[in-house]
Amino acid sequence: MAHLVTLACCSLNQWALDFTGNSRRIKESIVKAKAAGAILRVGPELEITGYGCLDHFLEGDIFLHAWETLATIIDDDACQDIVLDIGMPVRHKNVRYNCRIICHNRKIILIRPKLWLANDGNYREMRYFTPWMRPGHVEDYYLESIVGRITGQTEVPFGDGIISTKDTCFACETCEELFTPTAPHGPMGLDGVEIFTNSSGSHFELRKLKTRLELIVGATRLSKGVYMYANQKGCDGDRLYYDGSSMIICNGNVLAHGSQFSLDDVEVVTATIDLEEVRSARSAPSRGLQSQQAQKYPRINLDVRLSKRVDDRDYHLQAQSLPINLQYHEPEEEIALGGACWLWDYLRRSHAAGFFIPLSGGIDSCATSVMVFSMCRLVISAIDKGNKQVLQDARRIAGEADDTDWVPANPQELMNRIFCTSYMGSQNSSSETRTRARDLSHGMGSYHVNIDIDSVTTAIVNIFFSWSKWMPRFKSGGGSFAENLALQNIQARSRMVLAYLFAQLLPTFRGRRGGGSLLVLGSANVDEALRGYLTKYDCSSADINPIGGISKKDLKSFIDWAATNYDLPILQKFLWAVPTAELEPITSSYVQSDEADMGITYAELSTFGRLRKNDKLGPWGAYCKLLSTWGSQKSAQDPNDQLLSARQIAHKTKFFFTKYAINRHKMTVLTPCLHMEQYSPDDNRFDLRPFLYPGFDWQYAKIDRDVERREKAEKGTGKEEEEEADVD
């Protein structure tokens, strides 16, 4: 006989410390889950507080407000007759834990603390929480009176236990625990757990989703059983975008899968599963033998059936779910949609009047602008599908009155209301970049401002001249390196000052109701930040930077993709253009080029970025790795790739690490950017390193000795001298 159970996983666009909004979204998800016939509902990690509260988790208030919020949820009549798995922080014996609260009909069944905490990359959970280091142990928790008055309980179970219902057994596994070598679902499955819930706060990164989903699917392909994965979505207050993709899997087959990018604040995915399929899949004798020897977990009884009896089934709601095929976005689509969703959340939650960007005519500011266009396309699509919240937010951002019936007809109309672009030209600017900026603005529909900044930069230089009676000159006019750099930087920094002036005044100038101000967008990519190829407090300084975590290579692919998919043929001209800062005079023999200025190509920067961050290599380790990639035909991606000598590789390695080190201080003021790339040098919390470096004398000397030995060997001069040998 089939034991059909309907389960629900929720992706919620929670916001750190927004207890009112978070509570509302949790309740809405419960109502939707019940309407779909679900008996067990799972939400994302720390959903009551929002995952990204950071050091606020150290405050006592947050635990009080979490219990207050939970009380309103479990006491709501709409939240009864369904088992709830809700995430929030809990303080037990003066120790802070990241917990799941299992509730049913105004009773708390179990508080389950997280066993293994995420504590690398963007995650710092051990700064706020302590892991529960007693697997398989449950003890009493003395319940806060604000909840105890509702539940009638004074003590509830706290710890690593499993819940037995009348017809099955389920248990919790939280985010990071899934990815550990000995994940809890293995021994729990051997002890009879058939349904695993996983509440997650996993953020978006380019090309990451497939890896994450393969791990989740693999969890039940080996151990069998039902796996419920619920992930947060949206921007909850900082550099991360949580990409949802909640799913339900049975025996390695995906039965339900939520969207990765969506403007819906509440998304609930459900699946109906026959528990007999789990039991049948676990029938191997070897598994039975291991089960007898497996760890035994404390069981907490819950007097409820998760499956419906035959006579009680609603066959319209409880048709068994069939496996589905997973579809993944290409990286170009991830950039377009992930950036768009993050921008929309940031804009609507900041209560700004829109965005402003200095549009240079180059590919970086172009890519940022196309992300905003992608955002407006998503907004129009959501409005067309009847999303009232998105329409309400769009009207408020555009400055419409409360009783308005305005509905933007297309992305261009919305762009014109909320996005302002400005070409800030100088005597060093070309007509080509000015024209490209104008044509892109016209194609997207943004409000465009065309200005010249020479009067500003001339006035600033004249202040210096009035004091010094000495006029600095560009390199092309015989000036020194210091003069040339200073004259470039004053142009760049003037643009930043003007950008904020226009961003603050344009809404009022254009007659927006209530005035307001625009968020200034930055457009420095991750490779330029890594190299330090930017001026402190120039146009790289902004309110937020949506492309700051994207490589130049991926940005070009994104623009190429958008030219066709967004019907913006003007974008092809940006791809053909040579990247240039246009801060020096153009002469018959000299045109400024980014890669020439940097002394290294964007592709090489990406390689060094991954070696430094992903592979965790210093100068010596990077040099050794590159000997087998750049110096070996076997490792060349293209047979025509030019192989480099050990000396050339050593030069490039030392050049990169020297430039990286002397420019690291710029990362301390880097504009907050959307995290997309694993080798981001963002100093905020992802890439924690000094910003005042010594010279790499020891490391470089080791590299030089190795180069000399290799060159001697190639010339056949004999064996290396033992006293020169290194112990590696």
C-alpha positions in Angstrom: 0.0 0.0 0.0 1.3 3.5 -0.9 2.2 5.8 1.9 1.9 9.2 0.1 3.3 12.2 2.0 3.3 15.8 0.6 6.3 17.9 1.6 7.1 21.6 1.1 10.4 23.5 0.9 10.4 27.3 1.0 12.8 29.9 -0.5 12.2 33.2 1.3 13.6 36.6 0.5 14.4 37.4 4.1 16.2 40.6 5.3 18.5 40.7 8.3 16.7 42.1 11.4 13.4 42.6 9.6 11.4 40.6 12.1 8.1 42.0 10.9 8.7 41.3 7.2 10.4 37.9 7.9 7.5 36.8 10.0 5.0 37.8 7.3 6.9 35.9 4.7 7.2 32.8 6.9 3.5 32.8 7.6 2.7 33.3 3.9 4.9 30.3 3.0 3.1 28.1 5.6 -0.3 29.1 4.2 0.9 28.2 0.7 2.4 24.9 1.8 -0.9 23.9 3.5 -2.9 24.9 0.4 -0.7 22.5 -1.6 -1.6 19.7 0.9 1.8 19.6 2.6 2.1 18.2 6.1 5.8 19.2 6.7 7.2 22.6 5.8 10.9 23.5 5.8 12.3 27.0 5.6 15.8 28.5 5.1 18.5 28.7 7.7 18.0 31.4 10.4 14.9 32.6 8.6 13.4 34.4 11.6 16.3 36.8 12.0 17.7 36.6 8.4 21.0 34.8 7.8 23.2 37.9 7.4 22.9 39.5 10.8 26.6 39.1 11.4 27.8 40.7 14.7 24.1 41.4 15.6 24.1 37.7 16.6 26.2 38.7 19.5 23.4 40.9 20.9 21.0 39.6 23.5 18.1 41.5 21.8 18.2 39.3 18.8 17.4 36.2 20.8 14.5 38.0 22.5 13.1 39.2 19.2 13.5 35.8 17.7 11.4 34.1 20.4 8.8 36.9 20.1 8.6 36.3 16.4 8.3 32.6 16.8 5.5 33.1 19.3 3.4 35.0 16.7 4.0 32.2 14.2 3.1 29.2 16.3 0.1 30.9 17.8 -1.3 31.9 14.4 -4.4 29.9 13.5 -3.3 29.7 9.9 -0.1 27.9 11.0 -1.7 24.9 12.7 -2.1 21.3 11.4 1.3 21.2 9.7 4.7 20.3 11.1 7.0 23.3 10.9 10.8 23.3 10.6 11.8 27.0 11.4 15.3 28.4 11.7 16.5 30.9 14.4 19.3 31.5 16.9 18.9 30.1 20.4 20.9 30.7 23.5 21.2 27.6 25.7 23.1 27.7 29.0 24.6 31.0 27.9 25.9 29.5 24.7 24.7 30.7 21.3 23.5 28.1 18.8 22.3 28.2 15.2 19.1 26.1 15.6 16.1 24.5 13.9 12.8 24.7 15.8 10.4 21.8 15.1 6.9 22.8 15.9 3.4 21.3 15.6 0.0 22.7 16.7 1.4 25.2 19.3 4.0 22.8 20.7 7.7 22.7 20.3 8.8 19.2 19.5 12.6 19.6 19.3 15.3 22.4 19.2 18.0 21.0 17.0 21.4 22.9 17.1 23.8 22.9 14.1 26.6 20.5 14.5 29.1 21.8 11.9 29.4 25.5 11.2 30.4 27.2 8.0 33.5 29.1 8.7 35.4 29.9 5.5 35.1 32.2 2.5 32.2 34.5 3.2 31.1 32.6 6.3 32.0 33.4 9.9 29.5 31.3 11.9 32.0 30.4 14.6 32.3 34.1 15.4 28.7 34.1 16.5 27.7 30.5 17.3 29.2 27.4 18.9 28.7 24.0 17.2 26.8 21.3 19.1 29.6 18.9 19.8 27.5 16.1 21.3 26.0 14.2 18.3 23.2 11.9 19.3 22.6 13.6 22.6 19.4 15.4 23.7 18.9 17.3 26.9 16.3 19.7 28.4 15.9 23.3 27.3 14.0 25.6 29.7 11.6 27.4 27.4 11.2 31.2 27.4 7.9 32.2 29.0 6.8 34.2 26.0 6.5 30.9 24.1 5.8 28.7 27.1 2.5 30.5 27.7 1.4 29.5 24.3 2.7 25.9 24.3 2.0 25.1 27.9 5.6 23.7 28.1 8.4 24.6 30.5 11.0 22.2 29.1 11.5 20.9 25.6 14.1 18.6 24.0 17.4 20.3 22.8 20.0 18.5 20.9 20.8 16.0 18.1 17.7 13.8 18.0 15.3 12.4 15.4 11.5 12.7 15.3 9.3 9.6 15.1 5.8 10.1 13.8 3.1 7.4 13.6 4.2 6.4 10.1 7.8 7.6 9.5 10.9 9.2 11.0 12.5 12.5 10.0 15.6 14.5 11.1 17.4 17.8 10.5 20.7 18.5 8.7 21.7 22.1 8.4 23.5 23.6 5.4 27.2 23.0 6.0 26.6 19.6 7.6 25.7 18.2 4.2 29.1 19.0 2.7 31.2 17.4 5.5 32.9 14.1 4.9 30.8 12.3 7.5 27.4 14.1 7.0 24.7 13.3 9.6 22.3 12.0 7.0 24.4 8.8 6.6 24.2 7.4 10.2 20.7 8.9 10.6 19.5 7.0 7.6 21.0 3.8 8.9 19.0 4.4 12.2 15.8 4.6 10.2 15.4 8.2 9.3 13.4 8.4 6.0 13.0 12.1 5.5 15.9 14.6 5.9 15.3 18.4 6.1 18.1 20.8 5.2 17.8 24.5 5.9 20.4 26.5 4.1 21.9 30.0 3.7 24.0 29.2 0.6 25.0 32.2 -1.5 25.3 32.6 -5.2 28.5 32.2 -7.1 29.2 31.8 -10.8 29.1 28.1 -11.8 28.4 27.0 -8.2 24.8 25.7 -8.4 25.6 22.5 -10.3 28.2 21.5 -7.8 25.8 22.2 -4.9 22.9 20.3 -6.4 25.0 17.3 -7.3 26.1 17.0 -3.7 22.4 17.2 -2.5 21.3 14.6 -5.1 24.2 12.4 -4.2 23.1 12.4 -0.5 20.0 10.3 -1.3 21.4 8.4 -4.2 23.8 6.6 -1.8 21.8 6.6 1.5 18.4 6.5 -0.1 15.5 8.5 1.4 13.8 11.8 1.0 15.8 15.0 1.1 14.2 18.4 1.6 16.5 21.3 0.8 15.3 24.9 1.6 17.6 27.8 0.8 17.3 31.5 1.4 16.9 33.8 -1.6 17.7 37.5 -2.3 20.0 40.1 -0.9 19.5 40.3 2.9 21.6 43.3 3.5 25.2 42.9 2.2 27.4 41.7 -0.7 25.8 38.2 -1.0 22.9 37.1 -3.1 21.2 33.9 -1.9 20.0 32.0 -4.9 17.1 29.8 -3.7 16.9 26.7 -5.8 15.0 24.8 -3.1 14.4 21.2 -4.0 12.9 17.9 -2.9 14.7 14.6 -3.9 13.8 11.0 -3.4 16.4 8.2 -3.8 18.6 10.4 -6.0 15.7 11.7 -8.2 14.8 15.3 -8.2 11.0 15.7 -7.8 10.7 19.4 -7.3 13.0 22.3 -7.9 12.6 26.0 -7.2 13.9 28.9 -9.3 17.5 30.2 -8.8 16.6 33.8 -9.8 13.2 35.3 -9.1 11.7 38.5 -7.8 9.0 36.6 -5.8 9.6 37.1 -2.1 8.0 33.7 -1.2 8.4 30.6 -3.2 7.2 27.2 -2.1 8.0 24.0 -3.9 6.1 20.8 -3.0 6.3 17.1 -3.9 4.2 14.1 -3.0 6.3 10.9 -2.3 5.5 7.3 -1.6 7.5 6.4 1.5 7.3 2.7 0.4 9.8 3.6 -2.4 12.3 4.6 0.3 11.8 1.4 2.1 12.1 -0.7 -1.0 15.3 1.1 -2.1 16.9 0.3 1.3 16.3 -3.5 1.1 19.9 -4.5 0.4 21.2 -7.0 3.0 24.5 -5.3 3.4 22.7 -2.1 4.4 20.7 -4.0 6.9 23.8 -5.3 8.5 25.3 -1.8 8.7 22.1 -0.5 10.2 22.3 -2.9 13.1 25.7 -1.5 14.0 24.9 2.1 13.3 24.8 4.9 16.0 21.4 5.0 17.7 19.8 8.4 18.1 17.4 9.6 20.7 13.9 9.6 19.4 11.2 12.2 20.1 7.7 11.0 19.5 5.3 13.2 17.5 1.7 11.9 17.6 0.8 12.7 14.0 0.8 10.9 10.6 2.7 12.6 7.8 1.1 10.4 5.2 -2.6 10.4 4.5 -4.8 7.3 4.9 -6.4 6.1 1.7 -9.8 7.4 2.7 -8.4 10.8 3.6 -6.5 11.6 0.5 -7.3 14.5 -1.8 -6.4 13.0 -5.2 -6.3 16.4 -6.8 -3.5 17.5 -4.5 -1.8 14.2 -3.8 -0.8 12.7 -7.1 2.6 11.2 -6.8 5.4 13.4 -8.1 7.6 12.2 -11.0 11.3 12.9 -11.5 12.3 16.0 -13.4 15.4 17.0 -15.2 17.5 19.9 -13.8 18.2 22.9 -16.0 21.1 25.1 -15.3 21.7 28.7 -16.4 24.8 29.5 -18.4 27.3 31.8 -16.7 26.2 34.7 -18.9 22.6 34.2 -17.7 23.8 33.9 -14.1 25.5 37.3 -14.4 22.4 38.9 -16.0 19.8 37.4 -13.6 21.9 37.2 -10.4 23.0 40.8 -10.7 19.5 42.0 -11.6 17.9 40.3 -8.6 20.6 41.7 -6.2 20.2 45.2 -7.6 16.5 45.1 -7.3 16.6 44.0 -3.6 19.2 46.6 -2.8 17.3 49.4 -4.6 13.9 48.7 -3.1 15.2 48.1 0.4 17.4 51.2 0.4 14.5 53.5 -0.5 16.6 55.3 -3.1 15.1 56.9 -6.2 17.1 54.8 -8.6 20.6 54.4 -9.9 23.2 56.7 -11.4 26.4 55.6 -13.3 29.2 57.5 -15.0 29.0 55.8 -18.4 32.5 55.9 -20.0 31.9 54.2 -23.3 34.0 51.2 -22.1 32.9 47.7 -21.4 32.8 47.8 -17.6 30.3 50.6 -17.1 28.5 49.2 -20.1 28.2 45.8 -18.3 26.9 47.5 -15.1 24.3 49.4 -17.1 23.1 46.3 -18.9 22.7 44.6 -15.5 20.3 47.4 -14.6 18.5 46.9 -17.9 18.3 43.2 -17.1 16.8 44.2 -13.7 14.1 46.3 -15.4 13.3 43.4 -17.7 12.8 41.1 -14.7 10.6 43.8 -13.0 8.4 44.1 -16.1 8.1 40.3 -16.4 7.1 40.0 -12.7 4.5 42.8 -13.1 3.1 41.1 -16.2 2.7 37.9 -14.1 0.7 39.7 -11.5 3.3 40.3 -8.8 1.7 43.1 -6.8 4.7 43.6 -4.5 7.0 44.3 -7.4 4.6 46.7 -8.9 4.1 48.5 -5.6 7.9 48.8 -5.2 8.3 50.0 -8.8 5.8 52.8 -8.3 7.3 53.9 -5.0 10.8 54.0 -6.5 9.6 56.0 -9.4 8.0 58.5 -7.1 4.4 57.8 -8.0 1.6 58.8 -5.6 -0.1 56.1 -3.4 -3.2 56.2 -5.5 -1.5 55.9 -8.9 -2.5 53.5 -11.6 0.8 53.8 -13.5 2.2 50.6 -14.8 5.4 50.7 -16.8 4.8 49.4 -20.3 8.3 48.1 -21.0 11.8 48.0 -19.6 12.8 51.2 -21.4 10.0 53.2 -19.7 11.0 52.0 -16.3 14.7 52.6 -17.1 14.0 56.2 -17.9 12.3 56.7 -14.6 14.9 55.1 -12.3 18.3 55.0 -14.1 20.5 58.0 -15.1 23.7 57.6 -17.1 26.3 60.3 -17.6 29.2 60.7 -20.0 31.8 62.8 -18.3 34.1 63.8 -21.1 37.4 65.6 -21.0 40.0 66.9 -23.5 41.4 63.3 -23.4 38.1 61.7 -24.4 37.4 60.3 -27.8 34.4 60.9 -29.9 34.0 57.1 -30.2 33.5 56.6 -26.4 31.1 59.5 -26.2 29.0 58.1 -29.1 29.0 54.6 -27.7 27.7 55.9 -24.3 25.0 57.9 -26.0 23.8 55.1 -28.2 23.8 52.6 -25.4 21.7 54.9 -23.3 19.3 55.4 -26.1 19.0 51.6 -26.7 18.3 50.9 -23.0 16.1 54.0 -22.4 18.0 55.6 -19.6 18.0 59.3 -18.8 21.3 60.5 -20.2 23.5 63.5 -19.2 26.4 64.5 -21.4 28.9 66.8 -19.6 32.6 67.9 -19.8 34.8 68.0 -16.7 37.7 70.1 -18.0 36.7 73.2 -16.2 36.7 71.3 -12.9 40.1 69.6 -13.4 41.6 72.8 -14.7 40.4 74.8 -11.6 41.9 72.2 -9.3 45.3 72.1 -11.0 45.3 75.9 -11.0 45.0 75.9 -7.2 48.2 73.9 -7.1 49.8 76.2 -9.6 48.8 79.4 -7.7 50.8 78.1 -4.8 53.7 76.4 -6.5 54.1 78.5 -9.7 54.8 75.2 -11.3 52.5 73.5 -13.8 52.5 69.7 -13.9 52.6 68.1 -17.3 51.5 64.8 -18.9 54.1 62.3 -20.0 53.4 63.2 -23.6 54.3 66.8 -22.8 57.6 65.9 -21.0 56.2 65.4 -17.6 57.5 62.9 -15.0 55.8 59.8 -13.9 54.5 61.5 -10.8 53.1 64.5 -12.8 51.4 62.2 -15.3 49.8 60.0 -12.6 48.6 63.1 -10.6 46.9 64.6 -13.7 45.2 61.3 -14.5 44.0 60.9 -10.9 42.5 64.3 -10.6 40.3 63.6 -13.6 39.2 60.3 -12.1 38.4 61.8 -8.7 36.6 64.7 -10.2 34.2 62.3 -11.9 33.4 60.7 -8.5 32.6 64.0 -6.9 30.4 65.0 -9.9 28.7 61.6 -9.9 27.5 62.1 -6.3 26.4 65.7 -7.1 24.3 64.6 -10.0 23.0 61.6 -8.2 21.7 63.8 -5.3 20.2 66.5 -7.5 18.8 64.8 -10.6 15.6 63.4 -9.0 14.7 66.9 -7.8 15.7 68.5 -11.1 13.5 66.0 -13.0 10.5 66.7 -10.8 10.3 63.4 -9.0 7.7 63.5 -6.2 9.5 63.8 -2.9 12.9 64.4 -4.6 15.2 61.7 -3.2 18.6 60.7 -4.4 20.1 58.0 -6.6 22.5 55.2 -5.7 25.8 55.6 -7.5 27.0 52.4 -9.2 30.6 51.5 -9.6 32.1 49.5 -12.5 35.5 48.1 -11.6 35.9 44.4 -12.3 37.5 41.8 -10.1 40.7 41.6 -12.1 41.4 45.3 -11.9 40.7 45.3 -8.2 43.2 42.4 -7.8 45.9 44.3 -9.7 45.0 47.6 -8.0 44.3 49.2 -11.4 42.0 51.9 -10.1 42.3 55.2 -8.3 41.3 55.5 -4.7 38.1 57.5 -4.6 37.5 57.7 -8.3 34.5 56.3 -10.1 35.4 52.9 -8.6 34.2 54.5 -5.4 30.4 54.3 -5.4 27.5 53.0 -3.2 27.6 49.5 -4.7 29.3 47.7 -7.6 27.4 44.9 -9.2 30.4 43.8 -11.4 33.1 43.9 -8.8 33.1 40.2 -8.4 33.2 39.3 -12.1 36.3 38.8 -14.3 36.9 40.7 -17.5 36.6 37.5 -19.5 33.1 36.7 -18.1 32.0 40.3 -18.6 32.8 40.2 -22.2 30.9 36.9 -22.6 28.0 38.5 -20.8 27.9 41.5 -23.1 28.2 39.3 -26.2 25.2 37.2 -24.8 23.2 40.3 -24.0 23.7 41.9 -27.5 21.6 39.1 -28.9 19.3 38.2 -26.1 18.4 41.8 -25.1 18.4 43.0 -28.7 21.1 45.6 -28.1 23.4 45.5 -31.2 25.3 48.5 -29.9 26.9 46.2 -27.4 29.0 44.7 -30.2 30.9 48.0 -30.5 31.9 47.8 -26.9 33.4 44.3 -27.5 35.5 45.5 -30.4 36.8 48.6 -28.5 40.2 48.5 -26.9 39.8 49.0 -23.1 41.2 52.5 -22.2 40.9 54.9 -19.2 41.2 57.9 -21.5 43.0 59.9 -18.9 46.1 60.8 -21.0 46.2 63.0 -24.1 45.8 61.0 -27.4 48.7 61.6 -29.8 49.6 60.3 -33.3 51.9 57.8 -31.6 50.1 57.0 -28.3 46.7 55.9 -27.3 46.3 54.8 -23.6 45.4 51.1 -23.2 44.4 49.3 -19.9 46.5 46.2 -20.5 49.5 48.2 -21.5 49.1 50.4 -18.4 48.7 47.3 -16.1 51.7 45.4 -17.6 49.6 42.2 -17.5 46.7 40.8 -19.5 43.2 40.3 -18.0 43.5 36.5 -18.7 46.8 36.4 -16.7 45.2 38.3 -13.9 42.4 35.8 -13.6 45.0 33.0 -13.5 47.0 34.6 -10.7 43.8 35.5 -8.9 42.7 31.8 -8.7 46.2 30.7 -7.8 46.4 33.2 -4.9 42.9 32.7 -3.5 41.4 29.4 -4.7 44.6 27.3 -4.7 46.0 29.2 -1.7 49.4 29.8 -3.2 52.0 32.4 -2.5 54.7 33.7 -5.0 56.7 30.5 -4.9 53.8 28.1 -5.1 52.2 30.1 -8.0 55.5 30.1 -9.9 55.8 26.3 -9.5 52.2 25.8 -10.6 52.7 28.0 -13.7 55.8 26.0 -14.7 53.6 23.1 -15.4 50.8 25.1 -17.1 52.4 28.1 -19.0 55.7 26.2 -19.5 54.4 22.9 -20.6 52.8 22.0 -24.0 50.9 19.2 -22.4 49.0 21.7 -20.2 48.4 24.3 -22.9 44.7 24.8 -23.7 45.5 25.6 -27.3 48.4 23.9 -29.3 49.3 27.3 -30.6 49.7 28.8 -27.1 53.2 30.3 -26.7 55.2 28.4 -24.0 57.0 30.6 -21.5 60.5 30.1 -20.1 61.1 29.8 -16.4 62.5 33.3 -16.4 59.4 34.7 -18.1 57.2 32.9 -15.7 59.3 34.2 -12.8 59.0 37.7 -14.1 55.3 37.6 -14.5 54.9 36.0 -11.0 57.0 38.6 -9.3 55.4 41.5 -11.2 51.9 40.3 -10.2 52.6 39.8 -6.5 54.5 43.1 -6.3 51.7 45.1 -7.9 49.1 43.2 -5.8 51.0 43.9 -2.6 51.6 47.7 -3.1 47.9 48.2 -4.1 46.3 46.0 -1.5 45.5 49.1 0.6 42.9 50.0 -2.0 40.8 47.0 -1.1 40.1 48.6 2.3 37.9 51.2 0.6 36.6 48.9 -2.2 33.0 49.7 -3.0 30.7 46.9 -1.8 30.3 44.5 -4.7 28.1 41.5 -5.4 30.1 38.4 -4.7 30.3 36.2 -7.8 33.8 35.0 -8.2 35.9 32.8 -5.9 39.1 34.8 -6.3 37.6 38.1 -5.3 40.1 40.3 -3.3 37.3 42.0 -1.3 38.8 42.9 2.0 35.4 43.1 3.9 35.4 39.5 5.1 35.9 37.2 2.1 39.7 37.8 1.6 41.2 38.8 4.9 44.9 39.8 4.4 47.2 42.7 5.4 47.1 45.9 3.4 50.7 46.9 4.2 53.1 44.3 2.8 56.9 43.9 3.0 58.8 43.0 -0.1 58.7 39.3 -1.0 62.5 39.1 -0.8 62.8 35.6 0.5 60.2 34.2 -1.9 61.6 36.0 -4.9 65.1 34.9 -4.1 63.9 31.3 -4.1 62.3 31.8 -7.5 65.5 33.4 -8.9 67.6 30.5 -7.7 65.3 28.0 -9.3 65.4 29.9 -12.6 69.2 30.0 -12.6 69.4 26.2 -11.9 66.9 25.5 -14.8 68.8 27.7 -17.2 72.1 26.0 -16.3 70.5 22.6 -16.8 69.2 23.7 -20.2 72.7 24.9 -21.2 74.2 21.6 -20.0 76.6 23.3 -17.6 76.4 20.4 -15.1 74.8 19.7 -11.9 73.5 22.3 -9.6 75.7 23.0 -6.6 74.5 21.4 -3.5 74.9 24.6 -1.4 72.4 26.3 -3.7 69.8 23.6 -3.4 66.6 24.3 -1.6 64.7 22.0 0.7 61.2 22.1 -0.8 
